[in-house]
């Protein structure tokens, strides 16, 4: 079978569409990973803040107890 110009054009279009879908998929994965990394950093920052607040609260309680004595 000899490929006609129409066959070649259709194959090129299908190949281009496949490559564009693959590229979009890779971009979506990269965006997802970036969003996950950002979420992890935000969660860690929140945990660190909570630890500092708890420590400050314990320190304040200790100081208040020391003043009572």
mmCIF file as gemmi writes it, N, C-alpha and C atoms, coordinates in Angstrom:
data_model
loop_
_atom_site.group_PDB
_atom_site.id
_atom_site.type_symbol
_atom_site.label_atom_id
_atom_site.label_alt_id
_atom_site.label_comp_id
_atom_site.label_asym_id
_atom_site.label_entity_id
_atom_site.label_seq_id
_atom_site.pdbx_PDB_ins_code
_atom_site.Cartn_x
_atom_site.Cartn_y
_atom_site.Cartn_z
_atom_site.occupancy
_atom_site.B_iso_or_equiv
_atom_site.pdbx_formal_charge
_atom_site.auth_seq_id
_atom_site.auth_asym_id
_atom_site.pdbx_PDB_model_num
ATOM 1 N N . UNK Axp A 1 ? 0.839 -1.18 0 1 0 ? 1 A 1
ATOM 2 C CA . UNK Axp A 1 ? 0 0 0 1 0 ? 1 A 1
ATOM 3 C C . UNK Axp A 1 ? 0.884 1.243 0 1 0 ? 1 A 1
ATOM 4 N N . UNK Axp A 2 ? 0.517 2.158 -0.838 1 0 ? 2 A 1
ATOM 5 C CA . UNK Axp A 2 ? 1.25 3.421 -0.934 1 0 ? 2 A 1
ATOM 6 C C . UNK Axp A 2 ? 0.483 4.468 -0.137 1 0 ? 2 A 1
ATOM 7 N N . UNK Axp A 3 ? 1.217 5.174 0.709 1 0 ? 3 A 1
ATOM 8 C CA . UNK Axp A 3 ? 0.575 6.203 1.543 1 0 ? 3 A 1
ATOM 9 C C . UNK Axp A 3 ? 0.268 7.42 0.686 1 0 ? 3 A 1
ATOM 10 N N . UNK Axp A 4 ? -0.957 7.864 0.79 1 0 ? 4 A 1
ATOM 11 C CA . UNK Axp A 4 ? -1.358 9.062 0.06 1 0 ? 4 A 1
ATOM 12 C C . UNK Axp A 4 ? -1.062 10.278 0.931 1 0 ? 4 A 1
ATOM 13 N N . UNK Axp A 5 ? -1.024 11.441 0.338 1 0 ? 5 A 1
ATOM 14 C CA . UNK Axp A 5 ? -0.798 12.655 1.141 1 0 ? 5 A 1
ATOM 15 C C . UNK Axp A 5 ? -1.84 12.819 2.257 1 0 ? 5 A 1
ATOM 16 N N . UNK Axp A 6 ? -3.058 12.384 1.993 1 0 ? 6 A 1
ATOM 17 C CA . UNK Axp A 6 ? -4.099 12.474 3.028 1 0 ? 6 A 1
ATOM 18 C C . UNK Axp A 6 ? -3.766 11.528 4.186 1 0 ? 6 A 1
ATOM 19 N N . UNK Axp A 7 ? -3.325 10.311 3.862 1 0 ? 7 A 1
ATOM 20 C CA . UNK Axp A 7 ? -2.935 9.351 4.893 1 0 ? 7 A 1
ATOM 21 C C . UNK Axp A 7 ? -1.788 9.901 5.735 1 0 ? 7 A 1
ATOM 22 N N . UNK Axp A 8 ? -0.817 10.49 5.088 1 0 ? 8 A 1
ATOM 23 C CA . UNK Axp A 8 ? 0.342 11.058 5.788 1 0 ? 8 A 1
ATOM 24 C C . UNK Axp A 8 ? -0.102 12.203 6.694 1 0 ? 8 A 1
ATOM 25 N N . UNK Axp A 9 ? -0.978 13.055 6.189 1 0 ? 9 A 1
ATOM 26 C CA . UNK Axp A 9 ? -1.468 14.18 6.984 1 0 ? 9 A 1
ATOM 27 C C . UNK Axp A 9 ? -2.259 13.689 8.189 1 0 ? 9 A 1
ATOM 28 N N . UNK Axp A 10 ? -3.083 12.668 7.999 1 0 ? 10 A 1
ATOM 29 C CA . UNK Axp A 10 ? -3.86 12.121 9.113 1 0 ? 10 A 1
ATOM 30 C C . UNK Axp A 10 ? -2.946 11.492 10.162 1 0 ? 10 A 1
ATOM 31 N N . UNK Axp A 11 ? -1.931 10.797 9.727 1 0 ? 11 A 1
ATOM 32 C CA . UNK Axp A 11 ? -0.981 10.182 10.652 1 0 ? 11 A 1
ATOM 33 C C . UNK Axp A 11 ? -0.215 11.255 11.42 1 0 ? 11 A 1
ATOM 34 N N . UNK Axp A 12 ? 0.187 12.31 10.723 1 0 ? 12 A 1
ATOM 35 C CA . UNK Axp A 12 ? 0.899 13.407 11.377 1 0 ? 12 A 1
ATOM 36 C C . UNK Axp A 12 ? -0.002 14.091 12.391 1 0 ? 12 A 1
ATOM 37 N N . UNK Axp A 13 ? -1.253 14.276 12.06 1 0 ? 13 A 1
ATOM 38 C CA . UNK Axp A 13 ? -2.208 14.905 12.981 1 0 ? 13 A 1
ATOM 39 C C . UNK Axp A 13 ? -2.408 14.038 14.216 1 0 ? 13 A 1
ATOM 40 N N . UNK Axp A 14 ? -2.552 12.74 14.005 1 0 ? 14 A 1
ATOM 41 C CA . UNK Axp A 14 ? -2.739 11.827 15.131 1 0 ? 14 A 1
ATOM 42 C C . UNK Axp A 14 ? -1.496 11.804 16.016 1 0 ? 14 A 1
ATOM 43 N N . UNK Axp A 15 ? -0.327 11.804 15.398 1 0 ? 15 A 1
ATOM 44 C CA . UNK Axp A 15 ? 0.925 11.813 16.161 1 0 ? 15 A 1
ATOM 45 C C . UNK Axp A 15 ? 1.062 13.104 16.954 1 0 ? 15 A 1
ATOM 46 N N . UNK Axp A 16 ? 0.75 14.212 16.339 1 0 ? 16 A 1
ATOM 47 C CA . UNK Axp A 16 ? 0.819 15.504 17.02 1 0 ? 16 A 1
ATOM 48 C C . UNK Axp A 16 ? -0.152 15.547 18.19 1 0 ? 16 A 1
ATOM 49 N N . UNK Axp A 17 ? -1.358 15.053 17.982 1 0 ? 17 A 1
ATOM 50 C CA . UNK Axp A 17 ? -2.348 15.025 19.061 1 0 ? 17 A 1
ATOM 51 C C . UNK Axp A 17 ? -1.868 14.163 20.223 1 0 ? 17 A 1
ATOM 52 N N . UNK Axp A 18 ? -1.275 13.031 19.903 1 0 ? 18 A 1
ATOM 53 C CA . UNK Axp A 18 ? -0.757 12.143 20.947 1 0 ? 18 A 1
ATOM 54 C C . UNK Axp A 18 ? 0.369 12.825 21.725 1 0 ? 18 A 1
ATOM 55 N N . UNK Axp A 19 ? 1.263 13.474 21.018 1 0 ? 19 A 1
ATOM 56 C CA . UNK Axp A 19 ? 2.363 14.175 21.685 1 0 ? 19 A 1
ATOM 57 C C . UNK Axp A 19 ? 1.861 15.323 22.549 1 0 ? 19 A 1
ATOM 58 N N . UNK Axp A 20 ? 0.861 16.043 22.082 1 0 ? 20 A 1
ATOM 59 C CA . UNK Axp A 20 ? 0.298 17.143 22.872 1 0 ? 20 A 1
ATOM 60 C C . UNK Axp A 20 ? -0.381 16.622 24.137 1 0 ? 20 A 1
ATOM 61 N N . UNK Axp A 21 ? -1.089 15.5 24.021 1 0 ? 21 A 1
ATOM 62 C CA . UNK Axp A 21 ? -1.717 14.896 25.205 1 0 ? 21 A 1
ATOM 63 C C . UNK Axp A 21 ? -0.66 14.463 26.204 1 0 ? 21 A 1
ATOM 64 N N . UNK Axp A 22 ? 0.417 13.867 25.716 1 0 ? 22 A 1
ATOM 65 C CA . UNK Axp A 22 ? 1.496 13.431 26.583 1 0 ? 22 A 1
ATOM 66 C C . UNK Axp A 22 ? 2.141 14.626 27.278 1 0 ? 22 A 1
ATOM 67 N N . UNK Axp A 23 ? 2.377 15.696 26.525 1 0 ? 23 A 1
ATOM 68 C CA . UNK Axp A 23 ? 2.988 16.898 27.091 1 0 ? 23 A 1
ATOM 69 C C . UNK Axp A 23 ? 2.088 17.497 28.175 1 0 ? 23 A 1
ATOM 70 N N . UNK Axp A 24 ? 0.796 17.559 27.897 1 0 ? 24 A 1
ATOM 71 C CA . UNK Axp A 24 ? -0.147 18.097 28.881 1 0 ? 24 A 1
ATOM 72 C C . UNK Axp A 24 ? -0.164 17.223 30.126 1 0 ? 24 A 1
ATOM 73 N N . UNK Axp A 25 ? -0.127 15.932 29.948 1 0 ? 25 A 1
ATOM 74 C CA . UNK Axp A 25 ? -0.103 15.008 31.073 1 0 ? 25 A 1
ATOM 75 C C . UNK Axp A 25 ? 1.137 15.236 31.93 1 0 ? 25 A 1
ATOM 76 N N . UNK Axp A 26 ? 2.276 15.409 31.304 1 0 ? 26 A 1
ATOM 77 C CA . UNK Axp A 26 ? 3.518 15.652 32.041 1 0 ? 26 A 1
ATOM 78 C C . UNK Axp A 26 ? 3.457 16.992 32.776 1 0 ? 26 A 1
ATOM 79 N N . UNK Axp A 27 ? 2.88 17.999 32.147 1 0 ? 27 A 1
ATOM 80 C CA . UNK Axp A 27 ? 2.742 19.303 32.792 1 0 ? 27 A 1
ATOM 81 C C . UNK Axp A 27 ? 1.808 19.208 34 1 0 ? 27 A 1
ATOM 82 N N . UNK Axp A 28 ? 0.722 18.448 33.85 1 0 ? 28 A 1
ATOM 83 C CA . UNK Axp A 28 ? -0.209 18.271 34.965 1 0 ? 28 A 1
ATOM 84 C C . UNK Axp A 28 ? 0.467 17.546 36.124 1 0 ? 28 A 1
ATOM 85 N N . UNK Axp A 29 ? 1.291 16.56 35.808 1 0 ? 29 A 1
ATOM 86 C CA . UNK Axp A 29 ? 2.016 15.84 36.863 1 0 ? 29 A 1
ATOM 87 C C . UNK Axp A 29 ? 2.983 16.775 37.577 1 0 ? 29 A 1
ATOM 88 N N . UNK Axp A 30 ? 3.682 17.596 36.807 1 0 ? 30 A 1
ATOM 89 C CA . UNK Axp A 30 ? 4.633 18.532 37.409 1 0 ? 30 A 1
ATOM 90 C C . UNK Axp A 30 ? 3.905 19.538 38.29 1 0 ? 30 A 1
ATOM 91 N N . UNK Axp A 31 ? 2.777 20.033 37.821 1 0 ? 31 A 1
ATOM 92 C CA . UNK Axp A 31 ? 1.979 20.977 38.612 1 0 ? 31 A 1
ATOM 93 C C . UNK Axp A 31 ? 1.48 20.304 39.881 1 0 ? 31 A 1
ATOM 94 N N . UNK Axp A 32 ? 1.025 19.078 39.764 1 0 ? 32 A 1
ATOM 95 C CA . UNK Axp A 32 ? 0.556 18.336 40.932 1 0 ? 32 A 1
ATOM 96 C C . UNK Axp A 32 ? 1.676 18.184 41.96 1 0 ? 32 A 1
ATOM 97 N N . UNK Axp A 33 ? 2.863 17.823 41.476 1 0 ? 33 A 1
ATOM 98 C CA . UNK Axp A 33 ? 4.004 17.659 42.394 1 0 ? 33 A 1
ATOM 99 C C . UNK Axp A 33 ? 4.355 18.982 43.073 1 0 ? 33 A 1
ATOM 100 N N . UNK Axp A 34 ? 4.322 20.072 42.313 1 0 ? 34 A 1
ATOM 101 C CA . UNK Axp A 34 ? 4.614 21.379 42.902 1 0 ? 34 A 1
ATOM 102 C C . UNK Axp A 34 ? 3.577 21.73 43.956 1 0 ? 34 A 1
ATOM 103 N N . UNK Axp A 35 ? 2.319 21.471 43.667 1 0 ? 35 A 1
ATOM 104 C CA . UNK Axp A 35 ? 1.265 21.759 44.631 1 0 ? 35 A 1
ATOM 105 C C . UNK Axp A 35 ? 1.411 20.897 45.884 1 0 ? 35 A 1
ATOM 106 N N . UNK Axp A 36 ? 1.772 19.637 45.702 1 0 ? 36 A 1
ATOM 107 C CA . UNK Axp A 36 ? 1.975 18.761 46.853 1 0 ? 36 A 1
ATOM 108 C C . UNK Axp A 36 ? 3.148 19.242 47.701 1 0 ? 36 A 1
ATOM 109 N N . UNK Axp A 37 ? 4.224 19.648 47.052 1 0 ? 37 A 1
ATOM 110 C CA . UNK Axp A 37 ? 5.38 20.166 47.791 1 0 ? 37 A 1
ATOM 111 C C . UNK Axp A 37 ? 5.007 21.415 48.574 1 0 ? 37 A 1
ATOM 112 N N . UNK Axp A 38 ? 4.243 22.288 47.949 1 0 ? 38 A 1
ATOM 113 C CA . UNK Axp A 38 ? 3.806 23.503 48.627 1 0 ? 38 A 1
ATOM 114 C C . UNK Axp A 38 ? 2.91 23.162 49.818 1 0 ? 38 A 1
ATOM 115 N N . UNK Axp A 39 ? 2.033 22.197 49.652 1 0 ? 39 A 1
ATOM 116 C CA . UNK Axp A 39 ? 1.163 21.773 50.754 1 0 ? 39 A 1
ATOM 117 C C . UNK Axp A 39 ? 1.976 21.176 51.891 1 0 ? 39 A 1
ATOM 118 N N . UNK Axp A 40 ? 2.963 20.373 51.55 1 0 ? 40 A 1
ATOM 119 C CA . UNK Axp A 40 ? 3.817 19.775 52.591 1 0 ? 40 A 1
ATOM 120 C C . UNK Axp A 40 ? 4.567 20.852 53.369 1 0 ? 40 A 1
ATOM 121 N N . UNK Axp A 41 ? 5.085 21.856 52.645 1 0 ? 41 A 1
ATOM 122 C CA . UNK Axp A 41 ? 5.791 22.944 53.325 1 0 ? 41 A 1
ATOM 123 C C . UNK Axp A 41 ? 4.851 23.724 54.227 1 0 ? 41 A 1
ATOM 124 N N . UNK Axp A 42 ? 3.636 23.97 53.766 1 0 ? 42 A 1
ATOM 125 C CA . UNK Axp A 42 ? 2.66 24.692 54.584 1 0 ? 42 A 1
ATOM 126 C C . UNK Axp A 42 ? 2.287 23.892 55.825 1 0 ? 42 A 1
ATOM 127 N N . UNK Axp A 43 ? 2.115 22.6 55.675 1 0 ? 43 A 1
ATOM 128 C CA . UNK Axp A 43 ? 1.789 21.739 56.825 1 0 ? 43 A 1
ATOM 129 C C . UNK Axp A 43 ? 2.94 21.749 57.821 1 0 ? 43 A 1
ATOM 130 N N . UNK Axp A 44 ? 4.162 21.647 57.321 1 0 ? 44 A 1
ATOM 131 C CA . UNK Axp A 44 ? 5.317 21.66 58.219 1 0 ? 44 A 1
ATOM 132 C C . UNK Axp A 44 ? 5.44 22.999 58.933 1 0 ? 44 A 1
ATOM 133 N N . UNK Axp A 45 ? 5.211 24.099 58.231 1 0 ? 45 A 1
ATOM 134 C CA . UNK Axp A 45 ? 5.259 25.412 58.865 1 0 ? 45 A 1
ATOM 135 C C . UNK Axp A 45 ? 4.18 25.529 59.936 1 0 ? 45 A 1
ATOM 136 N N . UNK Axp A 46 ? 3.014 24.984 59.674 1 0 ? 46 A 1
ATOM 137 C CA . UNK Axp A 46 ? 1.933 24.998 60.649 1 0 ? 46 A 1
ATOM 138 C C . UNK Axp A 46 ? 2.31 24.186 61.883 1 0 ? 46 A 1
ATOM 139 N N . UNK Axp A 47 ? 2.918 23.035 61.675 1 0 ? 47 A 1
ATOM 140 C CA . UNK Axp A 47 ? 3.354 22.203 62.808 1 0 ? 47 A 1
ATOM 141 C C . UNK Axp A 47 ? 4.414 22.923 63.635 1 0 ? 47 A 1
ATOM 142 N N . UNK Axp A 48 ? 5.356 23.566 62.945 1 0 ? 48 A 1
ATOM 143 C CA . UNK Axp A 48 ? 6.401 24.303 63.658 1 0 ? 48 A 1
ATOM 144 C C . UNK Axp A 48 ? 5.805 25.442 64.481 1 0 ? 48 A 1
ATOM 145 N N . UNK Axp A 49 ? 4.856 26.154 63.909 1 0 ? 49 A 1
ATOM 146 C CA . UNK Axp A 49 ? 4.202 27.24 64.629 1 0 ? 49 A 1
ATOM 147 C C . UNK Axp A 49 ? 3.456 26.706 65.849 1 0 ? 49 A 1
ATOM 148 N N . UNK Axp A 50 ? 2.765 25.612 65.68 1 0 ? 50 A 1
ATOM 149 C CA . UNK Axp A 50 ? 2.034 25.015 66.795 1 0 ? 50 A 1
ATOM 150 C C . UNK Axp A 50 ? 2.987 24.583 67.911 1 0 ? 50 A 1
ATOM 151 N N . UNK Axp A 51 ? 4.129 24.009 67.541 1 0 ? 51 A 1
ATOM 152 C CA . UNK Axp A 51 ? 5.123 23.634 68.55 1 0 ? 51 A 1
ATOM 153 C C . UNK Axp A 51 ? 5.602 24.859 69.317 1 0 ? 51 A 1
ATOM 154 N N . UNK Axp A 52 ? 5.898 25.952 68.595 1 0 ? 52 A 1
ATOM 155 C CA . UNK Axp A 52 ? 6.353 27.172 69.263 1 0 ? 52 A 1
ATOM 156 C C . UNK Axp A 52 ? 5.281 27.737 70.184 1 0 ? 52 A 1
ATOM 157 N N . UNK Axp A 53 ? 4.04 27.713 69.738 1 0 ? 53 A 1
ATOM 158 C CA . UNK Axp A 53 ? 2.949 28.23 70.569 1 0 ? 53 A 1
ATOM 159 C C . UNK Axp A 53 ? 2.762 27.387 71.818 1 0 ? 53 A 1
ATOM 160 N N . UNK Axp A 54 ? 2.851 26.068 71.663 1 0 ? 54 A 1
ATOM 161 C CA . UNK Axp A 54 ? 2.733 25.186 72.831 1 0 ? 54 A 1
ATOM 162 C C . UNK Axp A 54 ? 3.887 25.418 73.807 1 0 ? 54 A 1
ATOM 163 N N . UNK Axp A 55 ? 5.09 25.583 73.276 1 0 ? 55 A 1
ATOM 164 C CA . UNK Axp A 55 ? 6.242 25.829 74.131 1 0 ? 55 A 1
ATOM 165 C C . UNK Axp A 55 ? 6.083 27.16 74.867 1 0 ? 55 A 1
ATOM 166 N N . UNK Axp A 56 ? 5.629 28.171 74.161 1 0 ? 56 A 1
ATOM 167 C CA . UNK Axp A 56 ? 5.406 29.472 74.791 1 0 ? 56 A 1
ATOM 168 C C . UNK Axp A 56 ? 4.36 29.355 75.89 1 0 ? 56 A 1
ATOM 169 N N . UNK Axp A 57 ? 3.309 28.603 75.638 1 0 ? 57 A 1
ATOM 170 C CA . UNK Axp A 57 ? 2.26 28.405 76.634 1 0 ? 57 A 1
ATOM 171 C C . UNK Axp A 57 ? 2.819 27.69 77.871 1 0 ? 57 A 1
ATOM 172 N N . UNK Axp A 58 ? 3.639 26.658 77.636 1 0 ? 58 A 1
ATOM 173 C CA . UNK Axp A 58 ? 4.265 25.952 78.765 1 0 ? 58 A 1
ATOM 174 C C . UNK Axp A 58 ? 5.181 26.893 79.549 1 0 ? 58 A 1
ATOM 175 N N . UNK Axp A 59 ? 5.945 27.714 78.819 1 0 ? 59 A 1
ATOM 176 C CA . UNK Axp A 59 ? 6.836 28.667 79.489 1 0 ? 59 A 1
ATOM 177 C C . UNK Axp A 59 ? 6.038 29.671 80.317 1 0 ? 59 A 1
ATOM 178 N N . UNK Axp A 60 ? 4.932 30.145 79.756 1 0 ? 60 A 1
ATOM 179 C CA . UNK Axp A 60 ? 4.079 31.103 80.492 1 0 ? 60 A 1
ATOM 180 C C . UNK Axp A 60 ? 3.493 30.453 81.734 1 0 ? 60 A 1
ATOM 181 N N . UNK Axp A 61 ? 3.065 29.202 81.609 1 0 ? 61 A 1
ATOM 182 C CA . UNK Axp A 61 ? 2.517 28.478 82.77 1 0 ? 61 A 1
ATOM 183 C C . UNK Axp A 61 ? 3.585 28.271 83.837 1 0 ? 61 A 1
ATOM 184 N N . UNK Axp A 62 ? 4.801 27.947 83.411 1 0 ? 62 A 1
ATOM 185 C CA . UNK Axp A 62 ? 5.893 27.756 84.362 1 0 ? 62 A 1
ATOM 186 C C . UNK Axp A 62 ? 6.216 29.048 85.088 1 0 ? 62 A 1
ATOM 187 N N . UNK Axp A 63 ? 6.229 30.156 84.339 1 0 ? 63 A 1
ATOM 188 C CA . UNK Axp A 63 ? 6.503 31.456 84.959 1 0 ? 63 A 1
ATOM 189 C C . UNK Axp A 63 ? 5.405 31.831 85.931 1 0 ? 63 A 1
ATOM 190 N N . UNK Axp A 64 ? 4.163 31.559 85.579 1 0 ? 64 A 1
ATOM 191 C CA . UNK Axp A 64 ? 3.045 31.859 86.472 1 0 ? 64 A 1
ATOM 192 C C . UNK Axp A 64 ? 3.12 31.002 87.736 1 0 ? 64 A 1
ATOM 193 N N . UNK Axp A 65 ? 3.496 29.739 87.588 1 0 ? 65 A 1
ATOM 194 C CA . UNK Axp A 65 ? 3.638 28.855 88.749 1 0 ? 65 A 1
ATOM 195 C C . UNK Axp A 65 ? 4.776 29.325 89.656 1 0 ? 65 A 1
ATOM 196 N N . UNK Axp A 66 ? 5.854 29.789 89.044 1 0 ? 66 A 1
ATOM 197 C CA . UNK Axp A 66 ? 6.982 30.271 89.815 1 0 ? 66 A 1
ATOM 198 C C . UNK Axp A 66 ? 6.592 31.519 90.609 1 0 ? 66 A 1
ATOM 199 N N . UNK Axp A 67 ? 5.761 32.372 90.041 1 0 ? 67 A 1
ATOM 200 C CA . UNK Axp A 67 ? 5.329 33.572 90.752 1 0 ? 67 A 1
ATOM 201 C C . UNK Axp A 67 ? 4.402 33.24 91.911 1 0 ? 67 A 1
ATOM 202 N N . UNK Axp A 68 ? 3.648 32.161 91.787 1 0 ? 68 A 1
ATOM 203 C CA . UNK Axp A 68 ? 2.727 31.748 92.858 1 0 ? 68 A 1
ATOM 204 C C . UNK Axp A 68 ? 3.5 31.277 94.079 1 0 ? 68 A 1
ATOM 205 N N . UNK Axp A 69 ? 4.663 30.667 93.834 1 0 ? 69 A 1
ATOM 206 C CA . UNK Axp A 69 ? 5.458 30.109 94.95 1 0 ? 69 A 1
ATOM 207 C C . UNK Axp A 69 ? 6.173 31.153 95.7 1 0 ? 69 A 1
